[in-house]
Amino acid sequence: MPQRFGRPGLLGTIARTAVISGTATAVSNRVERLDMRRQAAAPAPQTPAAAPPAPVPASQDRVSQLTQLADLKAQGLLSDEEFATEKARILGS
């Protein structure tokens, strides 16, 4: 078979394309893995802690708890006995 000079044939073009594509994929995957390792090793950014909410006066807290309790009873989720028990607990009786 005589030696060819000039442009590569169809198989040569396909082989060259496969090599280029494989190399590009390998490099891309390597870069992605390195980025993932860097992100995993980097410390998480610190966000300033939120200030705790201001304390609610006890009377307002009791009122809201009693309101929620009354709503649960009105929805039929609490029996009269459960309502009375929780009401006594909230009022401290």
Biopython code that builds the backbone (N, CA, C, O; Angstrom):
import numpy as np
from Bio.PDB.StructureBuilder import StructureBuilder

atoms = [
    (1, "MET", "N", (0.840, -1.163, 0.000)),
    (1, "MET", "CA", (0.000, 0.000, 0.000)),
    (1, "MET", "C", (0.893, 1.237, 0.000)),
    (1, "MET", "O", (1.814, 1.344, 0.809)),
    (2, "PRO", "N", (0.624, 2.141, -0.883)),
    (2, "PRO", "CA", (1.462, 3.336, -0.960)),
    (2, "PRO", "C", (1.184, 4.267, 0.223)),
    (2, "PRO", "O", (0.069, 4.310, 0.743)),
    (3, "GLN", "N", (2.206, 5.004, 0.635)),
    (3, "GLN", "CA", (2.072, 5.945, 1.737)),
    (3, "GLN", "C", (1.366, 7.192, 1.242)),
    (3, "GLN", "O", (1.672, 7.705, 0.166)),
    (4, "ARG", "N", (0.401, 7.685, 2.048)),
    (4, "ARG", "CA", (-0.375, 8.869, 1.673)),
    (4, "ARG", "C", (0.234, 10.114, 2.264)),
    (4, "ARG", "O", (0.709, 10.102, 3.400)),
    (5, "PHE", "N", (0.225, 11.153, 1.525)),
    (5, "PHE", "CA", (0.667, 12.454, 1.989)),
    (5, "PHE", "C", (-0.469, 13.433, 1.779)),
    (5, "PHE", "O", (-1.282, 13.266, 0.870)),
    (6, "GLY", "N", (-0.523, 14.452, 2.617)),
    (6, "GLY", "CA", (-1.567, 15.448, 2.439)),
    (6, "GLY", "C", (-2.600, 15.342, 3.556)),
    (6, "GLY", "O", (-2.261, 15.055, 4.705)),
    (7, "ARG", "N", (-3.832, 15.570, 3.213)),
    (7, "ARG", "CA", (-4.906, 15.564, 4.199)),
    (7, "ARG", "C", (-5.178, 14.147, 4.676)),
    (7, "ARG", "O", (-5.053, 13.196, 3.905)),
    (8, "PRO", "N", (-5.556, 13.996, 5.968)),
    (8, "PRO", "CA", (-5.857, 12.658, 6.462)),
    (8, "PRO", "C", (-7.182, 12.169, 5.894)),
    (8, "PRO", "O", (-8.037, 12.959, 5.493)),
    (9, "GLY", "N", (-7.326, 10.888, 5.870)),
    (9, "GLY", "CA", (-8.567, 10.302, 5.377)),
    (9, "GLY", "C", (-9.656, 10.391, 6.444)),
    (9, "GLY", "O", (-9.478, 11.022, 7.486)),
    (10, "LEU", "N", (-10.761, 9.761, 6.166)),
    (10, "LEU", "CA", (-11.917, 9.796, 7.060)),
    (10, "LEU", "C", (-11.579, 9.195, 8.420)),
    (10, "LEU", "O", (-11.915, 9.785, 9.447)),
    (11, "LEU", "N", (-10.931, 8.052, 8.451)),
    (11, "LEU", "CA", (-10.586, 7.418, 9.723)),
    (11, "LEU", "C", (-9.594, 8.264, 10.514)),
    (11, "LEU", "O", (-9.692, 8.343, 11.738)),
    (12, "GLY", "N", (-8.666, 8.880, 9.850)),
    (12, "GLY", "CA", (-7.711, 9.753, 10.533)),
    (12, "GLY", "C", (-8.396, 10.952, 11.165)),
    (12, "GLY", "O", (-8.050, 11.353, 12.276)),
    (13, "THR", "N", (-9.354, 11.519, 10.472)),
    (13, "THR", "CA", (-10.103, 12.665, 10.987)),
    (13, "THR", "C", (-10.930, 12.251, 12.197)),
    (13, "THR", "O", (-10.978, 12.967, 13.197)),
    (14, "ILE", "N", (-11.578, 11.096, 12.104)),
    (14, "ILE", "CA", (-12.389, 10.595, 13.215)),
    (14, "ILE", "C", (-11.507, 10.335, 14.437)),
    (14, "ILE", "O", (-11.879, 10.684, 15.558)),
    (15, "ALA", "N", (-10.346, 9.726, 14.223)),
    (15, "ALA", "CA", (-9.434, 9.425, 15.333)),
    (15, "ALA", "C", (-8.938, 10.704, 15.982)),
    (15, "ALA", "O", (-8.894, 10.802, 17.209)),
    (16, "ARG", "N", (-8.568, 11.676, 15.180)),
    (16, "ARG", "CA", (-8.074, 12.948, 15.711)),
    (16, "ARG", "C", (-9.178, 13.646, 16.513)),
    (16, "ARG", "O", (-8.906, 14.191, 17.583)),
    (17, "THR", "N", (-10.404, 13.636, 16.018)),
    (17, "THR", "CA", (-11.533, 14.252, 16.718)),
    (17, "THR", "C", (-11.788, 13.553, 18.048)),
    (17, "THR", "O", (-12.063, 14.210, 19.052)),
    (18, "ALA", "N", (-11.699, 12.228, 18.061)),
    (18, "ALA", "CA", (-11.916, 11.476, 19.295)),
    (18, "ALA", "C", (-10.853, 11.810, 20.337)),
    (18, "ALA", "O", (-11.166, 11.958, 21.518)),
    (19, "VAL", "N", (-9.616, 11.928, 19.911)),
    (19, "VAL", "CA", (-8.527, 12.255, 20.841)),
    (19, "VAL", "C", (-8.720, 13.654, 21.415)),
    (19, "VAL", "O", (-8.567, 13.859, 22.620)),
    (20, "ILE", "N", (-9.051, 14.606, 20.568)),
    (20, "ILE", "CA", (-9.262, 15.985, 21.028)),
    (20, "ILE", "C", (-10.441, 16.049, 21.987)),
    (20, "ILE", "O", (-10.364, 16.703, 23.027)),
    (21, "SER", "N", (-11.525, 15.377, 21.643)),
    (21, "SER", "CA", (-12.714, 15.380, 22.489)),
    (21, "SER", "C", (-12.437, 14.713, 23.834)),
    (21, "SER", "O", (-12.851, 15.221, 24.876)),
    (22, "GLY", "N", (-11.748, 13.593, 23.817)),
    (22, "GLY", "CA", (-11.420, 12.893, 25.056)),
    (22, "GLY", "C", (-10.523, 13.716, 25.955)),
    (22, "GLY", "O", (-10.707, 13.731, 27.172)),
    (23, "THR", "N", (-9.565, 14.393, 25.378)),
    (23, "THR", "CA", (-8.662, 15.233, 26.152)),
    (23, "THR", "C", (-9.424, 16.400, 26.774)),
    (23, "THR", "O", (-9.223, 16.722, 27.946)),
    (24, "ALA", "N", (-10.285, 17.023, 26.005)),
    (24, "ALA", "CA", (-11.064, 18.148, 26.522)),
    (24, "ALA", "C", (-11.969, 17.700, 27.669)),
    (24, "ALA", "O", (-12.097, 18.407, 28.669)),
    (25, "THR", "N", (-12.590, 16.544, 27.532)),
    (25, "THR", "CA", (-13.457, 16.026, 28.590)),
    (25, "THR", "C", (-12.658, 15.727, 29.847)),
    (25, "THR", "O", (-13.094, 16.056, 30.950)),
    (26, "ALA", "N", (-11.484, 15.101, 29.696)),
    (26, "ALA", "CA", (-10.644, 14.776, 30.844)),
    (26, "ALA", "C", (-10.207, 16.040, 31.578)),
    (26, "ALA", "O", (-10.231, 16.088, 32.808)),
    (27, "VAL", "N", (-9.812, 17.054, 30.832)),
    (27, "VAL", "CA", (-9.378, 18.308, 31.448)),
    (27, "VAL", "C", (-10.551, 18.978, 32.158)),
    (27, "VAL", "O", (-10.403, 19.473, 33.276)),
    (28, "SER", "N", (-11.695, 18.994, 31.522)),
    (28, "SER", "CA", (-12.881, 19.607, 32.123)),
    (28, "SER", "C", (-13.258, 18.904, 33.428)),
    (28, "SER", "O", (-13.549, 19.564, 34.426)),
    (29, "ASN", "N", (-13.254, 17.577, 33.425)),
    (29, "ASN", "CA", (-13.591, 16.829, 34.633)),
    (29, "ASN", "C", (-12.581, 17.091, 35.744)),
    (29, "ASN", "O", (-12.959, 17.218, 36.909)),
    (30, "ARG", "N", (-11.320, 17.170, 35.398)),
    (30, "ARG", "CA", (-10.272, 17.420, 36.396)),
    (30, "ARG", "C", (-10.455, 18.793, 37.032)),
    (30, "ARG", "O", (-10.338, 18.931, 38.250)),
    (31, "VAL", "N", (-10.739, 19.802, 36.227)),
    (31, "VAL", "CA", (-10.955, 21.152, 36.746)),
    (31, "VAL", "C", (-12.166, 21.163, 37.678)),
    (31, "VAL", "O", (-12.128, 21.785, 38.739)),
    (32, "GLU", "N", (-13.230, 20.479, 37.287)),
    (32, "GLU", "CA", (-14.435, 20.433, 38.117)),
    (32, "GLU", "C", (-14.159, 19.759, 39.458)),
    (32, "GLU", "O", (-14.618, 20.236, 40.496)),
    (33, "ARG", "N", (-13.404, 18.641, 39.445)),
    (33, "ARG", "CA", (-13.072, 17.955, 40.695)),
    (33, "ARG", "C", (-12.215, 18.839, 41.599)),
    (33, "ARG", "O", (-12.425, 18.866, 42.812)),
    (34, "LEU", "N", (-11.266, 19.552, 41.030)),
    (34, "LEU", "CA", (-10.433, 20.453, 41.827)),
    (34, "LEU", "C", (-11.260, 21.568, 42.459)),
    (34, "LEU", "O", (-11.053, 21.920, 43.620)),
    (35, "ASP", "N", (-12.197, 22.122, 41.690)),
    (35, "ASP", "CA", (-13.071, 23.170, 42.230)),
    (35, "ASP", "C", (-13.913, 22.639, 43.381)),
    (35, "ASP", "O", (-14.094, 23.320, 44.390)),
    (36, "MET", "N", (-14.429, 21.419, 43.229)),
    (36, "MET", "CA", (-15.244, 20.829, 44.287)),
    (36, "MET", "C", (-14.414, 20.610, 45.551)),
    (36, "MET", "O", (-14.902, 20.835, 46.659)),
    (37, "ARG", "N", (-13.170, 20.175, 45.391)),
    (37, "ARG", "CA", (-12.301, 19.976, 46.561)),
    (37, "ARG", "C", (-12.004, 21.301, 47.244)),
    (37, "ARG", "O", (-11.995, 21.379, 48.473)),
    (38, "ARG", "N", (-11.763, 22.332, 46.465)),
    (38, "ARG", "CA", (-11.482, 23.644, 47.046)),
    (38, "ARG", "C", (-12.685, 24.173, 47.811)),
    (38, "ARG", "O", (-12.540, 24.739, 48.895)),
    (39, "GLN", "N", (-13.871, 23.990, 47.247)),
    (39, "GLN", "CA", (-15.079, 24.451, 47.915)),
    (39, "GLN", "C", (-15.321, 23.680, 49.202)),
    (39, "GLN", "O", (-15.755, 24.258, 50.199)),
    (40, "ALA", "N", (-15.043, 22.376, 49.192)),
    (40, "ALA", "CA", (-15.241, 21.561, 50.386)),
    (40, "ALA", "C", (-14.242, 21.930, 51.470)),
    (40, "ALA", "O", (-14.570, 21.872, 52.655)),
    (41, "ALA", "N", (-13.035, 22.307, 51.087)),
    (41, "ALA", "CA", (-11.988, 22.634, 52.054)),
    (41, "ALA", "C", (-12.117, 24.066, 52.570)),
    (41, "ALA", "O", (-11.637, 24.375, 53.661)),
    (42, "ALA", "N", (-12.754, 24.931, 51.805)),
    (42, "ALA", "CA", (-12.865, 26.334, 52.204)),
    (42, "ALA", "C", (-13.856, 26.450, 53.358)),
    (42, "ALA", "O", (-14.897, 25.793, 53.350)),
    (43, "PRO", "N", (-13.540, 27.278, 54.344)),
    (43, "PRO", "CA", (-14.496, 27.460, 55.445)),
    (43, "PRO", "C", (-15.739, 28.189, 54.945)),
    (43, "PRO", "O", (-15.670, 29.037, 54.055)),
    (44, "ALA", "N", (-16.853, 27.842, 55.530)),
    (44, "ALA", "CA", (-18.116, 28.474, 55.152)),
    (44, "ALA", "C", (-18.089, 29.938, 55.590)),
    (44, "ALA", "O", (-17.577, 30.251, 56.665)),
    (45, "PRO", "N", (-18.627, 30.820, 54.782)),
    (45, "PRO", "CA", (-18.639, 32.234, 55.173)),
    (45, "PRO", "C", (-19.467, 32.421, 56.444)),
    (45, "PRO", "O", (-20.549, 31.854, 56.590)),
    (46, "GLN", "N", (-18.944, 33.210, 57.333)),
    (46, "GLN", "CA", (-19.628, 33.462, 58.594)),
    (46, "GLN", "C", (-20.657, 34.570, 58.409)),
    (46, "GLN", "O", (-20.341, 35.658, 57.929)),
    (47, "THR", "N", (-21.870, 34.280, 58.792)),
    (47, "THR", "CA", (-22.905, 35.306, 58.760)),
    (47, "THR", "C", (-23.105, 35.790, 60.187)),
    (47, "THR", "O", (-23.072, 34.989, 61.121)),
    (48, "PRO", "N", (-23.308, 37.058, 60.363)),
    (48, "PRO", "CA", (-23.493, 37.550, 61.720)),
    (48, "PRO", "C", (-24.745, 36.939, 62.338)),
    (48, "PRO", "O", (-25.783, 36.806, 61.689)),
    (49, "ALA", "N", (-24.618, 36.574, 63.601)),
    (49, "ALA", "CA", (-25.751, 35.965, 64.302)),
    (49, "ALA", "C", (-26.830, 37.022, 64.522)),
    (49, "ALA", "O", (-26.545, 38.171, 64.859)),
    (50, "ALA", "N", (-28.055, 36.603, 64.325)),
    (50, "ALA", "CA", (-29.168, 37.519, 64.534)),
    (50, "ALA", "C", (-29.369, 37.724, 66.029)),
    (50, "ALA", "O", (-29.189, 36.807, 66.830)),
    (51, "ALA", "N", (-29.737, 38.922, 66.379)),
    (51, "ALA", "CA", (-29.995, 39.219, 67.783)),
    (51, "ALA", "C", (-31.235, 38.460, 68.225)),
    (51, "ALA", "O", (-32.193, 38.340, 67.461)),
    (52, "PRO", "N", (-31.229, 37.950, 69.444)),
    (52, "PRO", "CA", (-32.413, 37.225, 69.902)),
    (52, "PRO", "C", (-33.601, 38.183, 69.976)),
    (52, "PRO", "O", (-33.429, 39.371, 70.249)),
    (53, "PRO", "N", (-34.793, 37.668, 69.734)),
    (53, "PRO", "CA", (-35.962, 38.541, 69.772)),
    (53, "PRO", "C", (-36.161, 39.102, 71.179)),
    (53, "PRO", "O", (-35.815, 38.477, 72.181)),
    (54, "ALA", "N", (-36.726, 40.287, 71.210)),
    (54, "ALA", "CA", (-36.989, 40.920, 72.503)),
    (54, "ALA", "C", (-37.995, 40.083, 73.272)),
    (54, "ALA", "O", (-38.941, 39.561, 72.683)),
    (55, "PRO", "N", (-37.809, 39.949, 74.573)),
    (55, "PRO", "CA", (-38.749, 39.142, 75.346)),
    (55, "PRO", "C", (-40.143, 39.751, 75.315)),
    (55, "PRO", "O", (-40.315, 40.967, 75.402)),
    (56, "VAL", "N", (-41.115, 38.890, 75.191)),
    (56, "VAL", "CA", (-42.516, 39.312, 75.154)),
    (56, "VAL", "C", (-43.000, 39.375, 76.594)),
    (56, "VAL", "O", (-42.766, 38.446, 77.367)),
    (57, "PRO", "N", (-43.673, 40.458, 76.961)),
    (57, "PRO", "CA", (-44.205, 40.510, 78.315)),
    (57, "PRO", "C", (-45.083, 39.293, 78.591)),
    (57, "PRO", "O", (-45.779, 38.805, 77.701)),
    (58, "ALA", "N", (-45.043, 38.808, 79.831)),
    (58, "ALA", "CA", (-45.748, 37.576, 80.198)),
    (58, "ALA", "C", (-47.247, 37.668, 79.923)),
    (58, "ALA", "O", (-47.866, 36.680, 79.529)),
    (59, "SER", "N", (-47.829, 38.839, 80.127)),
    (59, "SER", "CA", (-49.270, 38.962, 79.936)),
    (59, "SER", "C", (-49.632, 38.801, 78.458)),
    (59, "SER", "O", (-50.641, 38.172, 78.139)),
    (60, "GLN", "N", (-48.822, 39.361, 77.553)),
    (60, "GLN", "CA", (-49.100, 39.210, 76.120)),
    (60, "GLN", "C", (-48.881, 37.774, 75.683)),
    (60, "GLN", "O", (-49.622, 37.251, 74.851)),
    (61, "ASP", "N", (-47.858, 37.136, 76.246)),
    (61, "ASP", "CA", (-47.576, 35.751, 75.900)),
    (61, "ASP", "C", (-48.738, 34.857, 76.339)),
    (61, "ASP", "O", (-49.168, 33.980, 75.590)),
    (62, "ARG", "N", (-49.231, 35.076, 77.521)),
    (62, "ARG", "CA", (-50.375, 34.280, 78.015)),
    (62, "ARG", "C", (-51.604, 34.485, 77.146)),
    (62, "ARG", "O", (-52.326, 33.541, 76.824)),
    (63, "VAL", "N", (-51.823, 35.734, 76.775)),
    (63, "VAL", "CA", (-53.000, 36.034, 75.947)),
    (63, "VAL", "C", (-52.901, 35.308, 74.610)),
    (63, "VAL", "O", (-53.879, 34.721, 74.146)),
    (64, "SER", "N", (-51.725, 35.345, 73.990)),
    (64, "SER", "CA", (-51.583, 34.671, 72.697)),
    (64, "SER", "C", (-51.723, 33.158, 72.849)),
    (64, "SER", "O", (-52.303, 32.499, 71.987)),
    (65, "GLN", "N", (-51.189, 32.602, 73.954)),
    (65, "GLN", "CA", (-51.337, 31.162, 74.178)),
    (65, "GLN", "C", (-52.799, 30.783, 74.396)),
    (65, "GLN", "O", (-53.270, 29.772, 73.875)),
    (66, "LEU", "N", (-53.502, 31.590, 75.159)),
    (66, "LEU", "CA", (-54.921, 31.311, 75.396)),
    (66, "LEU", "C", (-55.740, 31.451, 74.113)),
    (66, "LEU", "O", (-56.683, 30.696, 73.878)),
    (67, "THR", "N", (-55.364, 32.430, 73.289)),
    (67, "THR", "CA", (-56.059, 32.610, 72.012)),
    (67, "THR", "C", (-55.851, 31.397, 71.113)),
    (67, "THR", "O", (-56.794, 30.904, 70.492)),
    (68, "GLN", "N", (-54.614, 30.920, 71.049)),
    (68, "GLN", "CA", (-54.331, 29.727, 70.244)),
    (68, "GLN", "C", (-55.077, 28.519, 70.786)),
    (68, "GLN", "O", (-55.599, 27.706, 70.023)),
    (69, "LEU", "N", (-55.123, 28.406, 72.104)),
    (69, "LEU", "CA", (-55.828, 27.294, 72.734)),
    (69, "LEU", "C", (-57.316, 27.336, 72.403)),
    (69, "LEU", "O", (-57.923, 26.308, 72.106)),
    (70, "ALA", "N", (-57.900, 28.540, 72.455)),
    (70, "ALA", "CA", (-59.324, 28.693, 72.125)),
    (70, "ALA", "C", (-59.580, 28.348, 70.659)),
    (70, "ALA", "O", (-60.603, 27.749, 70.328)),
    (71, "ASP", "N", (-58.656, 28.725, 69.789)),
    (71, "ASP", "CA", (-58.805, 28.388, 68.370)),
    (71, "ASP", "C", (-58.785, 26.878, 68.159)),
    (71, "ASP", "O", (-59.578, 26.346, 67.382)),
    (72, "LEU", "N", (-57.878, 26.188, 68.848)),
    (72, "LEU", "CA", (-57.807, 24.727, 68.725)),
    (72, "LEU", "C", (-59.094, 24.076, 69.213)),
    (72, "LEU", "O", (-59.581, 23.118, 68.612)),
    (73, "LYS", "N", (-59.643, 24.604, 70.310)),
    (73, "LYS", "CA", (-60.904, 24.054, 70.833)),
    (73, "LYS", "C", (-62.046, 24.317, 69.860)),
    (73, "LYS", "O", (-62.888, 23.447, 69.642)),
    (74, "ALA", "N", (-62.079, 25.522, 69.271)),
    (74, "ALA", "CA", (-63.136, 25.863, 68.317)),
    (74, "ALA", "C", (-63.064, 24.986, 67.072)),
    (74, "ALA", "O", (-64.092, 24.691, 66.462)),
    (75, "GLN", "N", (-61.862, 24.567, 66.692)),
    (75, "GLN", "CA", (-61.697, 23.695, 65.536)),
    (75, "GLN", "C", (-62.034, 22.247, 65.865)),
    (75, "GLN", "O", (-62.088, 21.398, 64.975)),
    (76, "GLY", "N", (-62.258, 21.969, 67.139)),
    (76, "GLY", "CA", (-62.599, 20.608, 67.550)),
    (76, "GLY", "C", (-61.382, 19.729, 67.757)),
    (76, "GLY", "O", (-61.509, 18.506, 67.825)),
    (77, "LEU", "N", (-60.214, 20.323, 67.858)),
    (77, "LEU", "CA", (-58.996, 19.542, 68.051)),
    (77, "LEU", "C", (-58.720, 19.245, 69.521)),
    (77, "LEU", "O", (-57.932, 18.354, 69.838)),
    (78, "LEU", "N", (-59.371, 19.993, 70.424)),
    (78, "LEU", "CA", (-59.212, 19.765, 71.859)),
    (78, "LEU", "C", (-60.573, 19.502, 72.490)),
    (78, "LEU", "O", (-61.576, 20.114, 72.123)),
    (79, "SER", "N", (-60.584, 18.578, 73.446)),
    (79, "SER", "CA", (-61.818, 18.334, 74.198)),
    (79, "SER", "C", (-61.918, 19.379, 75.303)),
    (79, "SER", "O", (-60.972, 20.128, 75.544)),
    (80, "ASP", "N", (-63.079, 19.426, 75.978)),
    (80, "ASP", "CA", (-63.262, 20.374, 77.070)),
    (80, "ASP", "C", (-62.252, 20.114, 78.187)),
    (80, "ASP", "O", (-61.743, 21.054, 78.797)),
    (81, "GLU", "N", (-61.965, 18.853, 78.450)),
    (81, "GLU", "CA", (-61.030, 18.490, 79.514)),
    (81, "GLU", "C", (-59.605, 18.931, 79.158)),
    (81, "GLU", "O", (-58.889, 19.475, 79.999)),
    (82, "GLU", "N", (-59.201, 18.692, 77.905)),
    (82, "GLU", "CA", (-57.864, 19.099, 77.467)),
    (82, "GLU", "C", (-57.727, 20.624, 77.509)),
    (82, "GLU", "O", (-56.696, 21.158, 77.918)),
    (83, "PHE", "N", (-58.779, 21.303, 77.081)),
    (83, "PHE", "CA", (-58.766, 22.758, 77.094)),
    (83, "PHE", "C", (-58.591, 23.276, 78.514)),
    (83, "PHE", "O", (-57.771, 24.163, 78.749)),
    (84, "ALA", "N", (-59.359, 22.729, 79.477)),
    (84, "ALA", "CA", (-59.284, 23.175, 80.859)),
    (84, "ALA", "C", (-57.900, 22.898, 81.447)),
    (84, "ALA", "O", (-57.364, 23.731, 82.178)),
    (85, "THR", "N", (-57.323, 21.750, 81.139)),
    (85, "THR", "CA", (-56.005, 21.406, 81.660)),
    (85, "THR", "C", (-54.945, 22.380, 81.152)),
    (85, "THR", "O", (-54.143, 22.892, 81.933)),
    (86, "GLU", "N", (-54.940, 22.634, 79.841)),
    (86, "GLU", "CA", (-53.949, 23.539, 79.260)),
    (86, "GLU", "C", (-54.158, 24.981, 79.724)),
    (86, "GLU", "O", (-53.192, 25.716, 79.928)),
    (87, "LYS", "N", (-55.402, 25.376, 79.889)),
    (87, "LYS", "CA", (-55.700, 26.728, 80.354)),
    (87, "LYS", "C", (-55.147, 26.912, 81.759)),
    (87, "LYS", "O", (-54.562, 27.950, 82.070)),
    (88, "ALA", "N", (-55.329, 25.912, 82.602)),
    (88, "ALA", "CA", (-54.822, 25.985, 83.976)),
    (88, "ALA", "C", (-53.276, 26.035, 83.967)),
    (88, "ALA", "O", (-52.670, 26.750, 84.765)),
    (89, "ARG", "N", (-52.668, 25.288, 83.079)),
    (89, "ARG", "CA", (-51.201, 25.283, 82.994)),
    (89, "ARG", "C", (-50.697, 26.673, 82.574)),
    (89, "ARG", "O", (-49.733, 27.181, 83.145)),
    (90, "ILE", "N", (-51.345, 27.280, 81.582)),
    (90, "ILE", "CA", (-50.922, 28.591, 81.094)),
    (90, "ILE", "C", (-51.093, 29.661, 82.165)),
    (90, "ILE", "O", (-50.233, 30.523, 82.342)),
    (91, "LEU", "N", (-52.205, 29.594, 82.868)),
    (91, "LEU", "CA", (-52.477, 30.612, 83.896)),
    (91, "LEU", "C", (-51.721, 30.341, 85.188)),
    (91, "LEU", "O", (-51.714, 31.174, 86.094)),
    (92, "GLY", "N", (-51.088, 29.183, 85.274)),
    (92, "GLY", "CA", (-50.313, 28.866, 86.462)),
    (92, "GLY", "C", (-51.163, 28.506, 87.662)),
    (92, "GLY", "O", (-50.737, 28.679, 88.804)),
    (93, "SER", "N", (-52.342, 28.016, 87.414)),
    (93, "SER", "CA", (-53.246, 27.655, 88.519)),
    (93, "SER", "C", (-53.100, 26.216, 88.897)),
    (93, "SER", "O", (-53.783, 25.743, 89.805)),
]
sb = StructureBuilder()
sb.init_structure("model")
sb.init_model(0)
sb.init_chain("A")
sb.init_seg("    ")
for serial, (resi, resn, name, xyz) in enumerate(atoms, 1):
    if name == "N":
        sb.init_residue(resn, " ", resi, " ")
    sb.init_atom(name, np.array(xyz, "f"), 0.0, 1.0, " ", f" {name:<3s}", serial, name[0])
structure = sb.get_structure()
